[in-house]
């Protein structure tokens, strides 16, 4: 499986390392996530009549969508407690930033570069919430 992240998914090794830490850590996170009741139905995604690559890509796509939606819901709920009038726009802002950071990490940007973006976003959030 050597080279798996970068060859199969187009993830540069530094981006994979920044996003997941290691292949075993990613595997452990995925297994933990899908071992809970109500997790994504593997039986509907892993069908024998489809090529395995299509099946596995479907699992990853479903996982990405589920995790993204779950993260947005948690963020929106937390923002709503303190800033109910800004919850939708701040959640959209955070979701957009997270997607961009994931894309940049996947492309191999360093943690230092990603950190600069996060600090800039923090300044913007301070300004937005100060109004």
The first five atom37 places (N, CA, C, CB, O) and aatype in JSON, in Angstrom:
{
  "aatype": [20, 20, 20, 20, 20, 20, 20, 20, 20, 20, 20, 20, 20, 20, 20, 20, 20, 20, 20, 20, 20, 20, 20, 20, 20, 20, 20, 20, 20, 20, 20, 20, 20, 20, 20, 20, 20, 20, 20, 20, 20, 20, 20, 20, 20, 20, 20, 20, 20, 20, 20, 20, 20, 20, 20, 20, 20, 20, 20, 20, 20, 20, 20, 20, 20, 20, 20, 20, 20, 20, 20, 20, 20, 20, 20, 20, 20, 20, 20, 20, 20, 20, 20, 20, 20, 20, 20, 20, 20, 20, 20, 20, 20, 20, 20, 20, 20, 20, 20, 20, 20, 20, 20, 20, 20, 20, 20, 20, 20, 20, 20, 20, 20, 20, 20, 20, 20, 20, 20, 20, 20, 20, 20, 20, 20, 20, 20, 20, 20, 20, 20],
  "atom_mask": [
    [1, 1, 1, 1, 1],
    [1, 1, 1, 1, 1],
    [1, 1, 1, 1, 1],
    [1, 1, 1, 1, 1],
    [1, 1, 1, 1, 1],
    [1, 1, 1, 1, 1],
    [1, 1, 1, 1, 1],
    [1, 1, 1, 1, 1],
    [1, 1, 1, 1, 1],
    [1, 1, 1, 1, 1],
    [1, 1, 1, 1, 1],
    [1, 1, 1, 1, 1],
    [1, 1, 1, 1, 1],
    [1, 1, 1, 1, 1],
    [1, 1, 1, 1, 1],
    [1, 1, 1, 1, 1],
    [1, 1, 1, 1, 1],
    [1, 1, 1, 1, 1],
    [1, 1, 1, 1, 1],
    [1, 1, 1, 1, 1],
    [1, 1, 1, 1, 1],
    [1, 1, 1, 1, 1],
    [1, 1, 1, 1, 1],
    [1, 1, 1, 1, 1],
    [1, 1, 1, 1, 1],
    [1, 1, 1, 1, 1],
    [1, 1, 1, 1, 1],
    [1, 1, 1, 1, 1],
    [1, 1, 1, 1, 1],
    [1, 1, 1, 1, 1],
    [1, 1, 1, 1, 1],
    [1, 1, 1, 1, 1],
    [1, 1, 1, 1, 1],
    [1, 1, 1, 1, 1],
    [1, 1, 1, 1, 1],
    [1, 1, 1, 1, 1],
    [1, 1, 1, 1, 1],
    [1, 1, 1, 1, 1],
    [1, 1, 1, 1, 1],
    [1, 1, 1, 1, 1],
    [1, 1, 1, 1, 1],
    [1, 1, 1, 1, 1],
    [1, 1, 1, 1, 1],
    [1, 1, 1, 1, 1],
    [1, 1, 1, 1, 1],
    [1, 1, 1, 1, 1],
    [1, 1, 1, 1, 1],
    [1, 1, 1, 1, 1],
    [1, 1, 1, 1, 1],
    [1, 1, 1, 1, 1],
    [1, 1, 1, 1, 1],
    [1, 1, 1, 1, 1],
    [1, 1, 1, 1, 1],
    [1, 1, 1, 1, 1],
    [1, 1, 1, 1, 1],
    [1, 1, 1, 1, 1],
    [1, 1, 1, 1, 1],
    [1, 1, 1, 1, 1],
    [1, 1, 1, 1, 1],
    [1, 1, 1, 1, 1],
    [1, 1, 1, 1, 1],
    [1, 1, 1, 1, 1],
    [1, 1, 1, 1, 1],
    [1, 1, 1, 1, 1],
    [1, 1, 1, 1, 1],
    [1, 1, 1, 1, 1],
    [1, 1, 1, 1, 1],
    [1, 1, 1, 1, 1],
    [1, 1, 1, 1, 1],
    [1, 1, 1, 1, 1],
    [1, 1, 1, 1, 1],
    [1, 1, 1, 1, 1],
    [1, 1, 1, 1, 1],
    [1, 1, 1, 1, 1],
    [1, 1, 1, 1, 1],
    [1, 1, 1, 1, 1],
    [1, 1, 1, 1, 1],
    [1, 1, 1, 1, 1],
    [1, 1, 1, 1, 1],
    [1, 1, 1, 1, 1],
    [1, 1, 1, 1, 1],
    [1, 1, 1, 1, 1],
    [1, 1, 1, 1, 1],
    [1, 1, 1, 1, 1],
    [1, 1, 1, 1, 1],
    [1, 1, 1, 1, 1],
    [1, 1, 1, 1, 1],
    [1, 1, 1, 1, 1],
    [1, 1, 1, 1, 1],
    [1, 1, 1, 1, 1],
    [1, 1, 1, 1, 1],
    [1, 1, 1, 1, 1],
    [1, 1, 1, 1, 1],
    [1, 1, 1, 1, 1],
    [1, 1, 1, 1, 1],
    [1, 1, 1, 1, 1],
    [1, 1, 1, 1, 1],
    [1, 1, 1, 1, 1],
    [1, 1, 1, 1, 1],
    [1, 1, 1, 1, 1],
    [1, 1, 1, 1, 1],
    [1, 1, 1, 1, 1],
    [1, 1, 1, 1, 1],
    [1, 1, 1, 1, 1],
    [1, 1, 1, 1, 1],
    [1, 1, 1, 1, 1],
    [1, 1, 1, 1, 1],
    [1, 1, 1, 1, 1],
    [1, 1, 1, 1, 1],
    [1, 1, 1, 1, 1],
    [1, 1, 1, 1, 1],
    [1, 1, 1, 1, 1],
    [1, 1, 1, 1, 1],
    [1, 1, 1, 1, 1],
    [1, 1, 1, 1, 1],
    [1, 1, 1, 1, 1],
    [1, 1, 1, 1, 1],
    [1, 1, 1, 1, 1],
    [1, 1, 1, 1, 1],
    [1, 1, 1, 1, 1],
    [1, 1, 1, 1, 1],
    [1, 1, 1, 1, 1],
    [1, 1, 1, 1, 1],
    [1, 1, 1, 1, 1],
    [1, 1, 1, 1, 1],
    [1, 1, 1, 1, 1],
    [1, 1, 1, 1, 1],
    [1, 1, 1, 1, 1],
    [1, 1, 1, 1, 1],
    [1, 1, 1, 1, 1],
    [1, 1, 1, 1, 1]
  ],
  "atom_positions": [
    [[0.81, -1.19, 0.0], [0.0, 0.0, 0.0], [0.86, 1.26, 0.0], [-0.92, -0.01, 1.18], [0.34, 2.36, 0.18]],
    [[2.12, 1.1, -0.19], [3.04, 2.22, -0.2], [2.6, 3.23, -1.26], [4.49, 1.75, -0.46], [2.29, 2.84, -2.39]],
    [[2.57, 4.51, -0.91], [2.16, 5.54, -1.85], [0.66, 5.7, -1.97], [2.72, 5.25, -3.17], [0.19, 6.51, -2.78]],
    [[-0.1, 4.95, -1.19], [-1.56, 4.95, -1.31], [-2.2, 6.32, -1.27], [-2.14, 4.12, -0.23], [-2.99, 6.62, -2.17]],
    [[-1.94, 7.19, -0.28], [-2.69, 8.45, -0.23], [-2.45, 9.33, -1.44], [-2.32, 9.2, 1.0], [-3.41, 9.85, -2.02]],
    [[-1.21, 9.51, -1.83], [-0.95, 10.43, -2.92], [-1.35, 9.88, -4.27], [0.5, 10.79, -2.93], [-1.79, 10.64, -5.14]],
    [[-1.22, 8.59, -4.49], [-1.56, 8.02, -5.79], [-3.06, 7.82, -5.96], [-0.85, 6.69, -5.98], [-3.61, 8.14, -7.02]],
    [[-3.72, 7.31, -4.95], [-5.14, 7.0, -5.07], [-6.02, 8.23, -4.94], [-5.53, 5.99, -4.03], [-7.05, 8.32, -5.61]],
    [[-5.64, 9.17, -4.1], [-6.52, 10.3, -3.81], [-5.93, 11.65, -4.2], [-6.85, 10.31, -2.35], [-6.59, 12.67, -4.01]],
    [[-4.74, 11.68, -4.73], [-4.13, 12.93, -5.12], [-3.71, 13.78, -3.93], [-5.07, 13.71, -5.99], [-3.66, 15.0, -4.03]],
    [[-3.41, 13.13, -2.81], [-3.0, 13.86, -1.61], [-1.48, 13.8, -1.53], [-3.65, 13.27, -0.33], [-0.91, 12.71, -1.53]],
    [[-0.84, 14.95, -1.47], [0.6, 14.98, -1.3], [0.95, 14.51, 0.11], [1.16, 16.4, -1.56], [0.22, 14.8, 1.05]],
    [[2.06, 13.78, 0.27], [2.42, 13.25, 1.59], [2.42, 14.29, 2.72], [3.77, 12.63, 1.51], [1.91, 13.99, 3.79]],
    [[2.97, 15.51, 2.53], [2.9, 16.48, 3.64], [1.46, 16.86, 3.99], [3.69, 17.73, 3.28], [1.14, 17.07, 5.16]],
    [[0.6, 16.94, 2.99], [-0.8, 17.26, 3.23], [-1.51, 16.15, 3.97], [-1.51, 17.53, 1.92], [-2.31, 16.4, 4.87]],
    [[-1.22, 14.92, 3.6], [-1.8, 13.77, 4.29], [-1.35, 13.74, 5.74], [-1.42, 12.45, 3.58], [-2.14, 13.53, 6.65]],
    [[-0.05, 13.96, 5.94], [0.51, 13.96, 7.3], [-0.14, 15.05, 8.14], [2.04, 14.15, 7.26], [-0.48, 14.81, 9.29]],
    [[-0.31, 16.24, 7.57], [-0.92, 17.35, 8.31], [-2.4, 17.06, 8.61], [-0.79, 18.65, 7.52], [-2.88, 17.41, 9.69]],
    [[-3.09, 16.46, 7.68], [-4.52, 16.23, 7.86], [-4.83, 15.04, 8.77], [-5.17, 16.01, 6.51], [-5.76, 15.11, 9.58]],
    [[-4.06, 13.96, 8.65], [-4.43, 12.73, 9.35], [-3.36, 12.19, 10.3], [-4.75, 11.69, 8.36], [-3.68, 11.36, 11.16]],
    [[-2.13, 12.63, 10.18], [-1.06, 12.12, 11.02], [-0.37, 10.92, 10.41], [-1.6, 11.77, 12.38], [0.85, 10.92, 10.24]],
    [[-1.13, 9.89, 10.08], [-0.56, 8.69, 9.48], [-1.7, 7.83, 8.92], [0.29, 7.88, 10.52], [-2.87, 8.06, 9.23]],
    [[-1.35, 6.85, 8.12], [-2.35, 5.93, 7.58], [-3.05, 5.16, 8.71], [-1.7, 4.94, 6.6], [-4.28, 5.05, 8.7]],
    [[-2.3, 4.63, 9.68], [-2.98, 3.92, 10.77], [-3.93, 4.82, 11.57], [-1.95, 3.31, 11.71], [-4.99, 4.38, 11.99]],
    [[-3.55, 6.08, 11.78], [-4.44, 6.99, 12.51], [-5.71, 7.26, 11.72], [-3.71, 8.32, 12.82], [-6.8, 7.29, 12.29]],
    [[-5.58, 7.45, 10.41], [-6.76, 7.65, 9.57], [-7.65, 6.41, 9.62], [-6.34, 7.96, 8.11], [-8.86, 6.52, 9.79]],
    [[-7.05, 5.24, 9.48], [-7.82, 3.99, 9.5], [-8.55, 3.84, 10.84], [-6.89, 2.78, 9.26], [-9.71, 3.45, 10.87]],
    [[-7.87, 4.15, 11.93], [-8.49, 4.05, 13.26], [-9.67, 5.01, 13.38], [-7.46, 4.33, 14.37], [-10.71, 4.66, 13.94]],
    [[-9.51, 6.24, 12.86], [-10.61, 7.22, 12.91], [-11.8, 6.74, 12.1], [-10.13, 8.58, 12.4], [-12.94, 6.86, 12.55]],
    [[-11.54, 6.21, 10.93], [-12.63, 5.73, 10.07], [-13.34, 4.55, 10.74], [-12.09, 5.3, 8.68], [-14.57, 4.51, 10.77]],
    [[-12.58, 3.61, 11.27], [-13.19, 2.45, 11.93], [-14.01, 2.88, 13.13], [-12.11, 1.45, 12.37], [-15.12, 2.38, 13.34]],
    [[-13.49, 3.8, 13.92], [-14.23, 4.29, 15.08], [-15.53, 4.96, 14.65], [-13.37, 5.27, 15.89], [-16.58, 4.73, 15.24]],
    [[-15.45, 5.78, 13.63], [-16.62, 6.52, 13.16], [-17.72, 5.58, 12.67], [-16.23, 7.47, 12.05], [-18.9, 5.82, 12.93]],
    [[-17.35, 4.54, 11.96], [-18.34, 3.67, 11.34], [-18.7, 2.45, 12.16], [-17.85, 3.24, 10.01], [-19.46, 1.59, 11.7]],
    [[-18.17, 2.36, 13.36], [-18.56, 1.25, 14.23], [-19.75, 1.6, 15.11], [-17.38, 0.84, 15.1], [-20.27, 0.75, 15.82]],
    [[-20.2, 2.85, 15.06], [-21.32, 3.3, 15.88], [-22.65, 3.07, 15.16], [-21.16, 4.79, 16.23], [-22.72, 3.13, 13.94]],
    [[-23.71, 2.8, 15.94], [-25.04, 2.66, 15.32], [-25.43, 3.94, 14.57], [-26.11, 2.33, 16.41], [-25.12, 5.05, 15.0]],
    [[-26.09, 3.76, 13.46], [-26.52, 4.91, 12.67], [-25.46, 5.42, 11.72], [-26.93, 6.01, 13.58], [-25.66, 6.42, 11.03]],
    [[-24.32, 4.74, 11.68], [-23.26, 5.15, 10.76], [-23.69, 4.84, 9.33], [-21.92, 4.43, 11.11], [-24.74, 4.24, 9.1]],
    [[-22.89, 5.23, 8.4], [-23.19, 5.02, 6.98], [-23.34, 3.52, 6.71], [-22.08, 5.62, 6.09], [-22.56, 2.71, 7.22]],
    [[-24.31, 3.17, 5.92], [-24.59, 1.77, 5.6], [-23.6, 1.25, 4.56], [-26.05, 1.6, 5.08], [-23.66, 1.62, 3.38]],
    [[-22.7, 0.41, 5.01], [-21.73, -0.15, 4.09], [-22.38, -1.09, 3.08], [-20.66, -0.89, 4.85], [-21.94, -1.17, 1.93]],
    [[-23.42, -1.79, 3.51], [-24.04, -2.76, 2.6], [-24.63, -2.09, 1.37], [-25.13, -3.54, 3.32], [-24.64, -2.68, 0.29]],
    [[-25.11, -0.86, 1.53], [-25.67, -0.18, 0.36], [-24.58, 0.41, -0.54], [-26.62, 0.94, 0.81], [-24.82, 0.66, -1.72]],
    [[-23.4, 0.62, 0.01], [-22.31, 1.2, -0.77], [-21.36, 0.15, -1.35], [-21.54, 2.16, 0.08], [-20.76, 0.37, -2.4]],
    [[-21.23, -0.97, -0.67], [-20.3, -2.01, -1.11], [-21.08, -3.14, -1.77], [-19.46, -2.55, 0.08], [-21.43, -4.13, -1.14]],
    [[-21.33, -2.97, -3.03], [-22.12, -3.96, -3.79], [-21.2, -4.75, -4.7], [-23.23, -3.28, -4.62], [-20.26, -4.21, -5.28]],
    [[-21.47, -6.03, -4.81], [-20.61, -6.92, -5.61], [-20.68, -6.62, -7.1], [-21.0, -8.35, -5.38], [-19.73, -6.92, -7.82]],
    [[-21.76, -6.05, -7.59], [-21.9, -5.85, -9.03], [-21.22, -4.56, -9.51], [-23.37, -5.82, -9.39], [-21.26, -4.25, -10.71]],
    [[-20.62, -3.82, -8.61], [-19.9, -2.6, -8.98], [-18.41, -2.81, -8.79], [-20.38, -1.38, -8.14], [-18.0, -3.6, -7.94]],
    [[-17.59, -2.11, -9.58], [-16.14, -2.21, -9.35], [-15.79, -1.74, -7.94], [-15.35, -1.37, -10.41], [-16.39, -0.8, -7.43]],
    [[-14.82, -2.41, -7.32], [-14.44, -2.09, -5.94], [-14.01, -0.63, -5.81], [-13.31, -3.01, -5.48], [-14.32, 0.01, -4.8]],
    [[-13.33, -0.1, -6.8], [-12.91, 1.31, -6.7], [-14.12, 2.22, -6.6], [-12.05, 1.71, -7.91], [-14.09, 3.21, -5.87]],
    [[-15.19, 1.9, -7.33], [-16.41, 2.72, -7.25], [-17.05, 2.59, -5.87], [-17.41, 2.3, -8.34], [-17.53, 3.57, -5.3]],
    [[-17.06, 1.38, -5.35], [-17.64, 1.15, -4.02], [-16.88, 1.93, -2.95], [-17.64, -0.36, -3.68], [-17.48, 2.62, -2.14]],
    [[-15.57, 1.81, -2.96], [-14.75, 2.47, -1.94], [-14.81, 3.98, -2.08], [-13.31, 2.0, -2.02], [-14.8, 4.7, -1.08]],
    [[-14.86, 4.47, -3.31], [-14.99, 5.91, -3.52], [-16.33, 6.39, -2.97], [-14.86, 6.26, -5.02], [-16.41, 7.48, -2.41]],
    [[-17.36, 5.59, -3.14], [-18.68, 5.93, -2.58], [-18.65, 6.0, -1.07], [-19.71, 4.92, -3.02], [-19.28, 6.89, -0.48]],
    [[-17.93, 5.08, -0.43], [-17.8, 5.11, 1.03], [-17.1, 6.38, 1.47], [-17.02, 3.87, 1.54], [-17.56, 7.06, 2.39]],
    [[-16.01, 6.72, 0.81], [-15.26, 7.93, 1.17], [-16.09, 9.19, 0.95], [-13.97, 8.02, 0.36], [-16.06, 10.11, 1.76]],
    [[-16.83, 9.22, -0.14], [-17.67, 10.38, -0.42], [-18.76, 10.53, 0.64], [-18.31, 10.26, -1.83], [-19.02, 11.63, 1.13]],
    [[-19.39, 9.43, 0.99], [-20.43, 9.46, 2.03], [-19.84, 9.9, 3.36], [-21.11, 8.08, 2.17], [-20.46, 10.66, 4.1]],
    [[-18.63, 9.41, 3.67], [-17.97, 9.79, 4.93], [-17.67, 11.28, 4.95], [-16.68, 8.98, 5.12], [-17.92, 11.95, 5.95]],
    [[-17.14, 11.79, 3.85], [-16.8, 13.21, 3.79], [-18.05, 14.07, 3.97], [-16.12, 13.54, 2.45], [-18.03, 15.06, 4.7]],
    [[-19.12, 13.69, 3.3], [-20.37, 14.46, 3.42], [-20.92, 14.4, 4.84], [-21.42, 13.94, 2.42], [-21.34, 15.42, 5.39]],
    [[-20.92, 13.21, 5.42], [-21.47, 13.05, 6.78], [-20.65, 13.83, 7.8], [-21.51, 11.58, 7.17], [-21.21, 14.48, 8.68]],
    [[-19.34, 13.76, 7.68], [-18.48, 14.48, 8.63], [-18.61, 15.98, 8.46], [-17.02, 14.06, 8.46], [-18.62, 16.72, 9.44]],
    [[-18.71, 16.44, 7.23], [-18.85, 17.87, 6.96], [-20.16, 18.39, 7.55], [-18.79, 18.15, 5.44], [-20.19, 19.44, 8.2]],
    [[-21.22, 17.67, 7.31], [-22.53, 18.09, 7.83], [-22.53, 18.07, 9.35], [-23.65, 17.17, 7.29], [-23.05, 18.99, 9.99]],
    [[-21.95, 17.02, 9.94], [-21.89, 16.93, 11.4], [-21.09, 18.09, 11.98], [-21.27, 15.59, 11.84], [-21.49, 18.69, 12.98]],
    [[-19.98, 18.41, 11.36], [-19.15, 19.52, 11.84], [-19.91, 20.84, 11.73], [-17.84, 19.6, 11.03], [-19.89, 21.64, 12.67]],
    [[-20.58, 21.07, 10.61], [-21.36, 22.3, 10.46], [-22.45, 22.41, 11.53], [-22.0, 22.35, 9.07], [-22.66, 23.48, 12.09]],
    [[-23.12, 21.31, 11.8], [-24.18, 21.33, 12.81], [-23.64, 21.66, 14.2], [-24.91, 19.99, 12.84], [-24.24, 22.44, 14.94]],
    [[-22.52, 21.07, 14.55], [-21.91, 21.34, 15.85], [-21.48, 22.8, 15.95], [-20.7, 20.42, 16.1], [-21.74, 23.46, 16.95]],
    [[-20.84, 23.28, 14.91], [-20.39, 24.68, 14.9], [-21.59, 25.63, 14.98], [-19.56, 24.98, 13.62], [-21.58, 26.57, 15.77]],
    [[-22.62, 25.39, 14.17], [-23.79, 26.25, 14.16], [-24.47, 26.26, 15.53], [-24.79, 25.79, 13.09], [-24.87, 27.32, 16.02]],
    [[-24.61, 25.1, 16.15], [-25.24, 25.03, 17.48], [-24.45, 25.83, 18.5], [-25.36, 23.56, 17.94], [-25.04, 26.53, 19.33]],
    [[-23.15, 25.73, 18.46], [-22.32, 26.45, 19.42], [-22.39, 27.96, 19.2], [-20.86, 25.97, 19.33], [-22.5, 28.73, 20.15]],
    [[-22.32, 28.38, 17.95], [-22.41, 29.81, 17.65], [-23.77, 30.35, 18.06], [-22.17, 30.07, 16.14], [-23.87, 31.46, 18.6]],
    [[-24.82, 29.59, 17.82], [-26.18, 30.02, 18.13], [-26.35, 30.36, 19.6], [-27.18, 28.94, 17.74], [-27.11, 31.26, 19.95]],
    [[-25.65, 29.65, 20.47], [-25.76, 29.92, 21.9], [-25.31, 31.34, 22.26], [-24.92, 28.91, 22.68], [-25.88, 31.96, 23.16]],
    [[-24.3, 31.86, 21.57], [-23.79, 33.19, 21.91], [-24.16, 34.27, 20.9], [-22.3, 33.13, 22.04], [-24.33, 35.43, 21.27]],
    [[-24.29, 33.9, 19.65], [-24.56, 34.86, 18.59], [-25.65, 34.34, 17.66], [-23.27, 35.16, 17.78], [-25.38, 34.05, 16.5]],
    [[-26.88, 34.21, 18.16], [-27.94, 33.6, 17.34], [-28.18, 34.35, 16.03], [-29.22, 33.55, 18.13], [-28.49, 33.73, 15.01]],
    [[-28.05, 35.66, 16.04], [-28.3, 36.45, 14.83], [-27.23, 36.23, 13.76], [-28.38, 37.92, 15.18], [-27.47, 36.52, 12.59]],
    [[-26.05, 35.73, 14.15], [-24.94, 35.55, 13.21], [-24.64, 34.08, 12.91], [-23.71, 36.21, 13.74], [-23.68, 33.78, 12.2]],
    [[-25.44, 33.19, 13.45], [-25.11, 31.76, 13.37], [-24.98, 31.26, 11.94], [-26.16, 30.95, 14.09], [-24.04, 30.52, 11.63]],
    [[-25.88, 31.63, 11.07], [-25.85, 31.11, 9.7], [-24.63, 31.63, 8.95], [-27.14, 31.49, 8.94], [-23.9, 30.85, 8.34]],
    [[-24.4, 32.93, 9.01], [-23.28, 33.48, 8.23], [-21.93, 33.05, 8.8], [-23.36, 35.0, 8.19], [-20.99, 32.82, 8.04]],
    [[-21.82, 32.94, 10.13], [-20.56, 32.49, 10.71], [-20.31, 31.02, 10.43], [-20.55, 32.75, 12.21], [-19.17, 30.62, 10.22]],
    [[-21.35, 30.21, 10.44], [-21.2, 28.8, 10.1], [-20.77, 28.66, 8.65], [-22.51, 28.02, 10.34], [-19.89, 27.85, 8.34]],
    [[-21.37, 29.43, 7.75], [-20.97, 29.39, 6.34], [-19.51, 29.82, 6.18], [-21.88, 30.31, 5.5], [-18.75, 29.22, 5.41]],
    [[-19.11, 30.86, 6.91], [-17.74, 31.35, 6.88], [-16.78, 30.25, 7.34], [-17.58, 32.62, 7.75], [-15.76, 29.98, 6.7]],
    [[-17.11, 29.63, 8.48], [-16.26, 28.57, 9.02], [-16.19, 27.37, 8.08], [-16.77, 28.14, 10.38], [-15.12, 26.79, 7.89]],
    [[-17.31, 26.99, 7.51], [-17.34, 25.86, 6.59], [-16.48, 26.12, 5.36], [-18.78, 25.56, 6.16], [-15.74, 25.25, 4.9]],
    [[-16.58, 27.33, 4.83], [-15.77, 27.7, 3.68], [-14.29, 27.69, 4.03], [-16.18, 29.09, 3.16], [-13.47, 27.18, 3.26]],
    [[-13.94, 28.24, 5.18], [-12.54, 28.24, 5.61], [-12.02, 26.82, 5.82], [-12.39, 29.05, 6.9], [-10.91, 26.5, 5.38]],
    [[-12.81, 25.98, 6.47], [-12.36, 24.61, 6.7], [-12.15, 23.88, 5.39], [-13.38, 23.87, 7.56], [-11.17, 23.14, 5.23]],
    [[-13.06, 24.07, 4.44], [-12.9, 23.41, 3.14], [-11.63, 23.88, 2.45], [-14.13, 23.69, 2.24], [-10.89, 23.09, 1.86]],
    [[-11.39, 25.18, 2.52], [-10.17, 25.73, 1.93], [-8.91, 25.21, 2.6], [-10.19, 27.23, 1.99], [-7.93, 24.89, 1.93]],
    [[-8.93, 25.14, 3.92], [-7.78, 24.62, 4.65], [-7.53, 23.15, 4.31], [-7.98, 24.79, 6.16], [-6.38, 22.73, 4.15]],
    [[-8.61, 22.36, 4.21], [-8.45, 20.96, 3.85], [-7.83, 20.84, 2.45], [-9.82, 20.23, 3.89], [-6.94, 20.02, 2.23]],
    [[-8.3, 21.66, 1.53], [-7.78, 21.62, 0.16], [-6.3, 22.0, 0.14], [-8.59, 22.56, -0.75], [-5.5, 21.37, -0.55]],
    [[-5.94, 23.04, 0.88], [-4.54, 23.48, 0.93], [-3.66, 22.42, 1.6], [-4.43, 24.81, 1.68], [-2.53, 22.19, 1.16]],
    [[-4.16, 21.78, 2.67], [-3.4, 20.72, 3.33], [-3.2, 19.55, 2.38], [-4.11, 20.25, 4.62], [-2.12, 18.97, 2.3]],
    [[-4.25, 19.22, 1.66], [-4.18, 18.13, 0.7], [-3.16, 18.42, -0.4], [-5.55, 17.87, 0.08], [-2.49, 17.52, -0.9]],
    [[-3.05, 19.69, -0.76], [-2.1, 20.09, -1.8], [-0.66, 20.13, -1.27], [-2.48, 21.45, -2.36], [0.28, 20.3, -2.04]],
    [[-0.51, 19.97, 0.05], [0.84, 19.9, 0.6], [1.31, 21.15, 1.31], [1.77, 19.59, -0.46], [2.48, 21.23, 1.67]],
    [[0.44, 22.13, 1.53], [0.86, 23.32, 2.26], [1.34, 22.94, 3.66], [-0.29, 24.35, 2.35], [0.81, 22.01, 4.27]],
    [[2.33, 23.65, 4.15], [2.89, 23.35, 5.46], [1.94, 23.79, 6.57], [4.25, 24.04, 5.62], [1.04, 24.6, 6.35]],
    [[2.16, 23.23, 7.76], [1.37, 23.64, 8.92], [1.59, 25.12, 9.21], [1.74, 22.78, 10.16], [0.68, 25.82, 9.66]],
    [[2.8, 25.59, 8.96], [3.09, 27.02, 9.17], [2.22, 27.89, 8.26], [4.58, 27.31, 8.91], [1.64, 28.88, 8.71]],
    [[2.12, 27.53, 7.01], [1.3, 28.28, 6.06], [-0.17, 28.21, 6.45], [1.5, 27.75, 4.63], [-0.87, 29.23, 6.43]],
    [[-0.65, 27.02, 6.8], [-2.04, 26.87, 7.21], [-2.31, 27.67, 8.48], [-2.38, 25.38, 7.44], [-3.38, 28.27, 8.63]],
    [[-1.35, 27.69, 9.4], [-1.49, 28.46, 10.63], [-1.64, 29.95, 10.36], [-0.31, 28.22, 11.53], [-2.4, 30.63, 11.05]],
    [[-0.93, 30.46, 9.38], [-1.05, 31.89, 9.02], [-2.46, 32.19, 8.54], [-0.02, 32.26, 7.92], [-3.03, 33.23, 8.88]],
    [[-3.02, 31.29, 7.77], [-4.39, 31.48, 7.29], [-5.37, 31.45, 8.46], [-4.76, 30.39, 6.26], [-6.31, 32.25, 8.52]],
    [[-5.16, 30.53, 9.38], [-6.03, 30.43, 10.56], [-5.94, 31.72, 11.4], [-5.64, 29.19, 11.43], [-6.96, 32.24, 11.85]],
    [[-4.73, 32.23, 11.59], [-4.59, 33.48, 12.36], [-5.28, 34.64, 11.67], [-3.1, 33.81, 12.58], [-5.9, 35.47, 12.33]],
    [[-5.19, 34.72, 10.35], [-5.87, 35.77, 9.6], [-7.39, 35.63, 9.75], [-5.47, 35.72, 8.1], [-8.1, 36.62, 9.92]],
    [[-7.88, 34.41, 9.68], [-9.31, 34.17, 9.87], [-9.74, 34.58, 11.28], [-9.66, 32.68, 9.62], [-10.83, 35.12, 11.47]],
    [[-8.87, 34.32, 12.26], [-9.16, 34.73, 13.64], [-9.32, 36.24, 13.76], [-8.05, 34.25, 14.57], [-10.2, 36.72, 14.48]],
    [[-8.48, 36.97, 13.06], [-8.6, 38.45, 13.06], [-9.93, 38.86, 12.43], [-7.41, 39.09, 12.27], [-10.61, 39.76, 12.94]],
    [[-10.3, 38.21, 11.34], [-11.58, 38.53, 10.69], [-12.75, 38.22, 11.62], [-11.72, 37.75, 9.37], [-13.7, 39.0, 11.71]],
    [[-12.69, 37.09, 12.32], [-13.76, 36.72, 13.24], [-13.86, 37.72, 14.4], [-13.54, 35.3, 13.78], [-14.96, 38.09, 14.8]],
    [[-12.73, 38.15, 14.92], [-12.76, 39.17, 15.99], [-13.46, 40.43, 15.51], [-11.34, 39.5, 16.47], [-14.26, 41.02, 16.24]],
    [[-13.15, 40.84, 14.29], [-13.75, 42.04, 13.71], [-15.25, 41.85, 13.51], [-13.08, 42.4, 12.37], [-16.04, 42.73, 13.84]],
    [[-15.63, 40.72, 12.98], [-17.04, 40.44, 12.71], [-17.85, 40.43, 14.01], [-17.2, 39.09, 11.99], [-18.93, 41.01, 14.07]],
    [[-17.31, 39.78, 15.04], [-18.04, 39.65, 16.29], [-17.97, 40.89, 17.17], [-17.51, 38.47, 17.06], [-18.74, 41.02, 18.12]],
    [[-17.07, 41.81, 16.85], [-16.96, 43.06, 17.62], [-18.06, 44.03, 17.24], [-15.59, 43.72, 17.41], [-18.36, 44.96, 18.0]],
    [[-18.65, 43.85, 16.08], [-19.7, 44.79, 15.6], [-20.99, 44.6, 16.33], [-19.94, 44.61, 14.12], [-21.96, 45.31, 16.05]]
  ]
}
